[in-house]
Amino acid sequence: MQTRQDPIESVIADDLDSLRRCPLGMACEQCLERLCVKVAAVAEFPSRFGDFRIIGFVNNKDGKDHIVVLKGEIGDGEEMLVRVHSACLTGDSLGSRRCDCGPQLHEAL
């Protein structure tokens, strides 16, 4: 497993409120120059895999939605598993046996 030490942790942990309230709706000078994400929603997410917090984001370049599913607290000093998972409707939602996308996601959760 690869370990990355990126500033994304501090962006989510320290800047969640500012991501939620970009004064110009992601049209500020900073957002026009680079990729910016805005928090669209935050909710508690109980599942058969445990209790999580889910955060929905939208980006300013193509308007696509993305989610982060958190178990634990970012910045609490504990290591946290990070998985980037592409959506696979047939594997994730319908249980297709042609791929192992669903089982991979379940194992990560």
N, C-alpha and C positions, 0 to 999 in steps of 0.2 A: 504494500500500500504506500502511495506517495504522500508525503506530508508537505503542505504548502503553508508558508507564513506570509499571508497577504494582508493588506490593510482593510480588507472587506469586513473583518471582525469589528474593527473600530468604527467603520462607517455605519454598520447596522446598530452597534451598541451605543455609540456616542451621538449619532446623527439621525436617529430614527425620527425624532420630532421635526427636524428641518427637512427631511425627505418628505414628510407628510404635508408640510406647509410651504412649499416653494412659492414665493409671493406672486410670481407671474405664471403659475401653472406650467412649469418646466419650459418657460420661454425666457428665463433670465439669461444674462450674458454667459454665465458659467454653463448652463444647460445647452445653449446654442453652440458652444465650442466643443462639447464632449458628450459622451453618453451619460445620461442622468436617469436615475430611477426614482419613482415616487411611490410611497406606500399608499396602496388603495384600500387595504383592509387588514385588520388584525383580529384574530379570534382564538379562543381555546378550541382544541381539536382532540376530543377523546376518540380513541379507536381501539380495535382489538389488539393492537400492538403496543398500546400504552397511551398516556396522556401527553399531548403535544401542544405547542402553540404554532399557529399557521399565520404567515404574513404574506399578503398578496402585493405584488409590485407591478407597475406598468413603466415601460421605458419611453423615452422621448424620441427615439429614432424611428421605430416602426410600430409603436403602440401595442406591442405584444405583452401579454400578461405572463408573469412568472410567480412561483411561490417558493417560500422557504418553510420547511417543517422543522421546528426546533424542539429538541428534547434537552432540557437543562437550560442554563443561562450562559450567554456569551460573556466572556470576560470574567468568569468566576474562578479562573485558575485551573479548571478541569479540562482535560482534552475532550474534543468533540468530533465525532465522525462527520465528515462532509462527503456527500455523494451528489454528483450531477447526474440527473436522470432525464432522458428525453422521453416525452410522452409516447406511449405505444398503446393505442386504444384496444387492439385485439389481445395483446399480452397482459396489460395492466387491468383492464376492465372486464374483458370477456374470458380470460383464462386460457387463451390459445396455447396449444402445445407445440406450435411451430416455432416459438421463440421462448427465451427464458427471461423476458423483461419483467413479468409479474413476480416470479420467484426472486429475482435479483432485488427488486424494490422491497419485497417483504422481508428479505434477509437483512437489508440495511435498516429497516424500521425496527 
